[in-house]
């Protein structure tokens, strides 16, 4: 796993900022404009949009059956790597990560339970994750009870990680953090 940590990435940003300041024309404008231009050179925002093809309320999964489900994943920010997993929850039971029966084209499932898109998702591009929801508790303890299924989609910026898709944990120890900033053009 090759990861650009925060310091090297920020260091590159500082070098880019220094070059911008040294080459900036005299009438550049306000310092706010300069700061926005420098920030744009140094970093970008990961922004994923999801369109969940919802399942009707009250739909049941009966003995060894499955219910088809799909989520459209749209990249509205910087190019990024994407991973997906679906977790089933049932009160009083340990959550279970579902294993896809058929892995959608372009994805690979890793030992960590996530399905990884095999290539970066470019800005403006979309892919569809399809799966079958099923009862992961084979001991019968879920019969007649309401389970919740949560599809978790995570993304990390392409420019700061090189996933090893054949490994047990392709993103290594990279922490995925919730993005709280929106993208702005300088």
Secondary structure, 3 states (H helix, E strand, C coil): CEECCHHHHHHHHHHHHHHHHHHCCCCCCCHHHHHHHHHHHHCCCCCEEEEEECCCCCCCCCCCCCEEEEEEEEECCCCEEEEEEEEEECCCCCCEECCCCCCCCCEEECCCCCEEECCCECCCCEEEEEEEECCCCCCCCCCCCCCEEEEEEEEEEHHHEECCCCCCCCCCCCCCCCCCCCCCCC
